[in-house]
Amino acid sequence: SAARMETMIQAVLRLSRIEERRMNPESIDMNGLVQGILESFAYRIRQEQIRVSVAPLPEIRADRFSMEQIFSNLISNAIHYLVPGRTGALSIGAEYHPDETVFHVQDNGRGIEPADMTRIFDIFQRAGGADVPGEGMGLTYTRSLIRRHGGRIWCDSRPDGGSTFFFSVATDLEFNPHD
């Protein structure tokens, strides 16, 4: 119980640090950023024989650390929630709109039960069983970082049919100097 409580406290402190961290906006080549993240998962991708496709991604103005965390969390989840025995597939893309850029990370994994969809972004909540490592905070952290970029996150999923996570980043976002 004490170890679990310590883990929960550390997770809440990390969320607080994420929300208080100073944002450093810069122009980011999202193709390069996503390729770098995929390289960090290269061993697992090869091991699991996951087919990966990345559509051309735009350059955006955002906080690099945040974008790395967002994509790392979404790609990591896609890899962790594969269906054993099924060749994994991961697709990443984006659509530009005048007010926002919408990215997506799509997989062909386990999917999410409808009953879990309303809580997957909540603190300490996880979809499905506890057979995947983690504290149930990855999507909470991700949502917080996206909101700080004037964006939103949502998911389309069906059990045993995979999931597509969409998130937006405002195109005209001005970071506050105290951010």
N, C-alpha and C positions, 0 to 999 in steps of 0.2 A: 504494500500500500504506500509506503514511504517513497519507494522508487518511482511508482506511478505518479504520485503527487509531485515529485521533483521534475519529472518529465513534463507534466502539465504546466507547471510554473515556468519552466524554461521555454516552453512553446508560447505561452502568453507574453513573456518578456521579449521573445524574438519578434512576435507580431507587433508589439509596441515599438521596437527598434525600427522595423520596416516602415511603420506609419510615421515615425519621426525623422527618419533618415533624410538628409539633404539630397535633393534631386539635382543632377547635373545634366541638363539637356544638351544634346549634341546630335548632329546628323549621323544616322546609323545605316550602313548598308546591311539590310536584314538578310540578304543572301549569305553574306559572309558570317554574320552572327549565327544564323541557324546551322550553317555547315560546320562551324566550330563546335556547336553543341552536339550535333550528330557525331562528330569525330570523338567527342568525349564518351559517347555511348557505343562506339564502334565495336568493342568487344562483345557486348550484349547483343547488338544488332546482328553480328556475324554468327554468334553462338545460337541465337534463336532463329536465324535465317529469315529475318524480317525484310520484306520488300519495302523500300523507302522511295517515295517520290516527292520532290519539292518543286512546285511551280515557281516561276520568277517572282521574287518578292520586291516590294518597293523600298526606297530609302525613306526613312521617317526621322522626325525630330523627337527624341525621347531620351530617357535615362538608360544608359547601356546596362548597368547592373540590374535594373528592373526587368528589362527585356530578356536578359540572360536567365534570370530567375523564372520568369513566366514561361518561357519556352522549355527550360530544363524541367520544370514541374510537369508540364503537360506531356512532354515526350516521355519522361520517366513513368508517368502513370500509364501511358499507352503501352509501354514495354511491360510493366508489371502486371497489367490486367489482360495479357494475351490468353488465348484459350490453348491449353496444352494439346499438342497434336495437330493444330491448325497452323498453316503457314501464316505468319503475321504480316500485316500490311499497315503502313503508316504513310499518310499523305498530309503535306503541309502546303498551304497556299494563302492568298490574300486577295482582297478586292478593295480598290480605291473608290471612295465616295467623297464628294466635296467637303463634308464635315468630319469625316473619319475614315480610317483604314480598318477594315475588318479582316483579321487573320483567322485561320482555322487549322486545327490539328485533328485529323481523323484517323481512327484505327478500326480494325475488324475484331476487336477483343470481346470480352465478356458482355459488354454493355452494362447498363444500369437499370435496375428495376424502377418502374414508375413511382413506387412508394418512396424510393430513396432520392428521387430527383429534386424534391423540395428542400433537402437538407445537405446536399453534397458540398455546398460552399460554406456551411456553418462550422464553427469552431469544434474541433474534436469529433467530427462526423466523418464516417467512411461508408462507402457503398459496399454492399456484400459482406462477406466474411472477413475474418481477421487473418487470412492466410497470406496477405501481402504486408511486408514490413512498412512501418510508418506510424505516425502519431495522429493522423487525421487532420493535419493542418495545411497540407500542400495547396489545396484549392482555396483555403481561407487566405493564405499568404498571397496567392496569385490574384485573387479578387481584390485584395487591398492594394496591391501594386497597380493593377489595371485602373482602379478608381482614381488613384493619384495621377493617372494620365488622362483623366476626363473620359474614361471608357467604361465599358460594361462587359460582362462575361455571361455566357449561357451555353447550354448543352442540348444536343439532340442525340438521343440514345434509345436503343431497344435491347432488351435482354438477348444475349447470344448473337447480337447483330452489330456490335461495335458502338462506338461513340464518336461524335464530332463536337469538339469544344470550339466555340467561336469567341473571339474577344475583339474589342475595338479600342483604338487609340485616336484621340481627337487630333485633327490635322492642324488646328490653330491654337493648340494648347500653349498657354503662357504659364510657366512655373513661377510661383511666388518666390521672391528673393529669400524668404525665411524657410522655404521648403528644404 
